[in-house]
Amino acid sequence: MNRRAVNRERRLPRARIVLAIVATAAAIAWAAVPARAAGTDPTSSDPLGPLVDVTANWQAYQPSSDFCVHPTVFEVPATTETATGSSPACAASGFAPSATGLYEVKIDTPPLCTGCRRLFIDYSEIAPSTSTAPTSHGHAYFRLMSLNPTYTVPPLAHSPNIKNLTNDRLVAPPGSPVSALTSQVDPYDMAYAADTANFAHTAAQGPYYVGPGYLNTAGQWVQGAYLDVDMSKATELPQAEANLIRYAAGFDSSPSTCPDSAVFGPTYTDGNYFYGGCVNAFGASTQPGVDPWASS
């Protein structure tokens, strides 16, 4: 397991233009990522890092319920983070007492569910981006894919640094009809917003954030994100290759050709717009994928 401590803002004149461009790009990217895929895929280069089964050591990946991160990118709407390095949670997260602009994450992430497999995307293993094999160095939108349609991921069964629709209190306020709908759709959709390079948090959308890592219960930084796949209601198909799980993703590669940085300058690089962000490349985890039945 790789551990790393990972270590905004400007005004709005160009923000609406950037928001329109980037949100459109993000929406296109999200729609373009396939839910199910099979066969040979030349874009299979682990653009977010390898997908691995860490169930045997799942406790090492369990997030702390109280820790701090430092959002650093341009955001719309802007969120003023008020936590400082003097708070116990931020100090335990490795921040100096003088640190400001920190976000204190307070999320009770459920432990590994009975009959579930914890699948981890290891951001620390992301390779340098090339023209033939681009990799993520910013916002990313991914979903798990398999020919087996019986896999699900409970809406809250993931690390706190990725988001689905159920986690978004602006889109799906708790107790609302929309929340009831997303809690039924998200388990099968298995689709998430992420960021492999920078932290971002929009207060209006709830406690979840996107970023390259989180603090675990042992006080160590984990670089990557996980999802707990529920196998208790799944059915093993007779053809082994049909049970394999991979991910497909749209992402901001490096060097970025996205308009927020290429047109408007470095201040807007990897900007976060209601958790929408620009993507300029697509890819998938390497084949054959993870067989969740192999060690069940």
PAVEX-335766 format. One record per residue (C-alpha): residue number from 1; x, z, y. Coordinates in steps of 0.5 Angstrom, whole numbers, plus 500, padded with zeros to 3 digits. Each point is the difference from the previous one (the first is absolute). Layout:
N
ATOM  dolo    X    Z    Y
ATOM   NUM    X    Z    Y
...
//
This chain:
296
ATOM  dolo    X    Z    Y
ATOM     1  500  500  500
ATOM     2  503  498  507
ATOM     3  499  505  506
ATOM     4  501  499  507
ATOM     5  498  503  507
ATOM     6  498  495  504
ATOM     7  500  501  506
ATOM     8  485  489  522
ATOM     9  497  499  504
ATOM    10  499  496  506
ATOM    11  495  497  504
ATOM    12  494  496  499
ATOM    13  501  493  503
ATOM    14  502  496  495
ATOM    15  497  504  494
ATOM    16  493  497  500
ATOM    17  503  493  499
ATOM    18  505  503  495
ATOM    19  494  504  496
ATOM    20  496  493  500
ATOM    21  506  496  497
ATOM    22  502  506  495
ATOM    23  493  502  498
ATOM    24  498  493  498
ATOM    25  507  499  496
ATOM    26  499  506  496
ATOM    27  492  498  499
ATOM    28  503  494  497
ATOM    29  505  503  496
ATOM    30  496  505  497
ATOM    31  495  495  498
ATOM    32  505  496  497
ATOM    33  503  505  495
ATOM    34  497  499  493
ATOM    35  497  505  497
ATOM    36  501  497  493
ATOM    37  506  496  498
ATOM    38  504  497  494
ATOM    39  505  495  498
ATOM    40  506  498  503
ATOM    41  501  502  507
ATOM    42  506  498  504
ATOM    43  499  505  505
ATOM    44  501  506  496
ATOM    45  506  503  503
ATOM    46  498  508  501
ATOM    47  499  499  507
ATOM    48  498  507  501
ATOM    49  504  502  495
ATOM    50  499  501  492
ATOM    51  494  503  497
ATOM    52  502  505  495
ATOM    53  496  505  496
ATOM    54  502  507  502
ATOM    55  494  504  496
ATOM    56  506  504  496
ATOM    57  502  503  506
ATOM    58  494  500  505
ATOM    59  501  507  503
ATOM    60  507  497  503
ATOM    61  495  495  504
ATOM    62  495  505  502
ATOM    63  499  500  508
ATOM    64  501  507  504
ATOM    65  493  502  503
ATOM    66  503  501  507
ATOM    67  506  496  503
ATOM    68  502  496  506
ATOM    69  502  493  501
ATOM    70  502  496  506
ATOM    71  496  494  502
ATOM    72  505  495  504
ATOM    73  496  494  501
ATOM    74  495  497  505
ATOM    75  493  502  499
ATOM    76  493  498  502
ATOM    77  497  504  501
ATOM    78  505  505  502
ATOM    79  501  507  497
ATOM    80  503  505  503
ATOM    81  504  504  495
ATOM    82  501  508  502
ATOM    83  503  503  494
ATOM    84  508  502  502
ATOM    85  506  502  495
ATOM    86  498  507  502
ATOM    87  494  500  495
ATOM    88  502  503  493
ATOM    89  497  493  497
ATOM    90  504  496  504
ATOM    91  507  504  499
ATOM    92  498  500  493
ATOM    93  500  492  500
ATOM    94  507  500  503
ATOM    95  499  499  508
ATOM    96  504  504  505
ATOM    97  496  505  504
ATOM    98  501  496  506
ATOM    99  496  494  497
ATOM   100  494  498  503
ATOM   101  494  495  499
ATOM   102  499  502  493
ATOM   103  494  499  496
ATOM   104  499  506  495
ATOM   105  496  497  494
ATOM   106  495  505  496
ATOM   107  498  497  494
ATOM   108  498  503  494
ATOM   109  502  494  495
ATOM   110  497  501  493
ATOM   111  504  501  494
ATOM   112  501  495  495
ATOM   113  493  499  497
ATOM   114  499  501  492
ATOM   115  501  494  497
ATOM   116  503  496  506
ATOM   117  507  497  500
ATOM   118  504  501  507
ATOM   119  503  493  502
ATOM   120  505  500  505
ATOM   121  503  495  505
ATOM   122  507  501  502
ATOM   123  501  498  507
ATOM   124  507  503  499
ATOM   125  502  494  495
ATOM   126  497  494  505
ATOM   127  505  495  500
ATOM   128  503  496  507
ATOM   129  495  495  502
ATOM   130  502  493  499
ATOM   131  497  493  502
ATOM   132  498  499  492
ATOM   133  499  507  498
ATOM   134  497  504  506
ATOM   135  499  507  500
ATOM   136  496  505  504
ATOM   137  503  504  506
ATOM   138  494  502  504
ATOM   139  492  500  499
ATOM   140  497  498  493
ATOM   141  494  499  497
ATOM   142  500  500  492
ATOM   143  495  501  494
ATOM   144  501  501  493
ATOM   145  498  494  495
ATOM   146  499  499  493
ATOM   147  496  496  495
ATOM   148  497  507  498
ATOM   149  494  501  504
ATOM   150  499  507  498
ATOM   151  506  503  504
ATOM   152  498  505  506
ATOM   153  503  504  505
ATOM   154  496  506  502
ATOM   155  499  499  508
ATOM   156  505  506  502
ATOM   157  505  500  494
ATOM   158  506  497  504
ATOM   159  505  502  504
ATOM   160  499  502  507
ATOM   161  504  494  503
ATOM   162  495  495  498
ATOM   163  493  499  502
ATOM   164  493  496  497
ATOM   165  494  500  503
ATOM   166  497  507  498
ATOM   167  506  503  503
ATOM   168  498  497  507
ATOM   169  495  504  504
ATOM   170  499  495  505
ATOM   171  498  495  495
ATOM   172  497  505  495
ATOM   173  498  507  504
ATOM   174  499  505  494
ATOM   175  493  501  498
ATOM   176  498  493  503
ATOM   177  497  494  496
ATOM   178  506  496  501
ATOM   179  504  506  497
ATOM   180  496  500  494
ATOM   181  501  492  499
ATOM   182  507  500  501
ATOM   183  501  506  495
ATOM   184  497  496  495
ATOM   185  503  493  502
ATOM   186  508  503  501
ATOM   187  501  502  492
ATOM   188  499  493  498
ATOM   189  503  497  506
ATOM   190  506  504  500
ATOM   191  503  497  506
ATOM   192  504  504  506
ATOM   193  503  499  506
ATOM   194  507  502  501
ATOM   195  507  500  504
ATOM   196  506  500  496
ATOM   197  505  501  506
ATOM   198  496  504  506
ATOM   199  495  506  501
ATOM   200  494  499  503
ATOM   201  493  504  501
ATOM   202  494  499  504
ATOM   203  496  507  501
ATOM   204  493  496  500
ATOM   205  501  498  493
ATOM   206  501  506  497
ATOM   207  506  504  497
ATOM   208  503  495  496
ATOM   209  506  496  502
ATOM   210  505  494  498
ATOM   211  507  500  500
ATOM   212  506  500  495
ATOM   213  500  507  497
ATOM   214  497  507  499
ATOM   215  502  507  499
ATOM   216  499  502  493
ATOM   217  498  507  498
ATOM   218  508  502  498
ATOM   219  501  498  508
ATOM   220  504  494  498
ATOM   221  498  493  503
ATOM   222  497  495  496
ATOM   223  501  492  502
ATOM   224  495  496  497
ATOM   225  492  501  499
ATOM   226  496  501  493
ATOM   227  493  499  497
ATOM   228  497  504  495
ATOM   229  497  495  495
ATOM   230  494  503  496
ATOM   231  500  498  493
ATOM   232  495  505  497
ATOM   233  495  495  501
ATOM   234  504  493  499
ATOM   235  500  496  494
ATOM   236  506  498  497
ATOM   237  500  492  499
ATOM   238  502  497  493
ATOM   239  505  495  504
ATOM   240  506  505  502
ATOM   241  502  495  506
ATOM   242  492  501  503
ATOM   243  501  507  501
ATOM   244  507  500  504
ATOM   245  499  502  507
ATOM   246  504  497  506
ATOM   247  499  500  508
ATOM   248  499  494  505
ATOM   249  501  501  507
ATOM   250  500  497  507
ATOM   251  506  503  504
ATOM   252  504  500  507
ATOM   253  507  498  497
ATOM   254  507  500  504
ATOM   255  502  497  504
ATOM   256  493  500  503
ATOM   257  496  494  502
ATOM   258  494  503  502
ATOM   259  498  499  507
ATOM   260  500  508  502
ATOM   261  507  500  500
ATOM   262  502  492  500
ATOM   263  496  499  507
ATOM   264  499  507  503
ATOM   265  507  503  499
ATOM   266  503  506  496
ATOM   267  495  505  503
ATOM   268  494  497  496
ATOM   269  504  499  493
ATOM   270  496  502  494
ATOM   271  494  502  505
ATOM   272  494  504  497
ATOM   273  493  498  502
ATOM   274  495  504  496
ATOM   275  505  500  494
ATOM   276  500  492  501
ATOM   277  506  497  501
ATOM   278  504  493  499
ATOM   279  502  497  494
ATOM   280  504  494  499
ATOM   281  501  500  492
ATOM   282  497  501  494
ATOM   283  503  502  493
ATOM   284  498  504  494
ATOM   285  504  505  495
ATOM   286  504  497  495
ATOM   287  497  498  493
ATOM   288  499  502  495
ATOM   289  497  506  503
ATOM   290  498  507  498
ATOM   291  497  502  494
ATOM   292  496  506  501
ATOM   293  498  501  492
ATOM   294  507  499  498
ATOM   295  501  508  501
ATOM   296  493  502  501
//
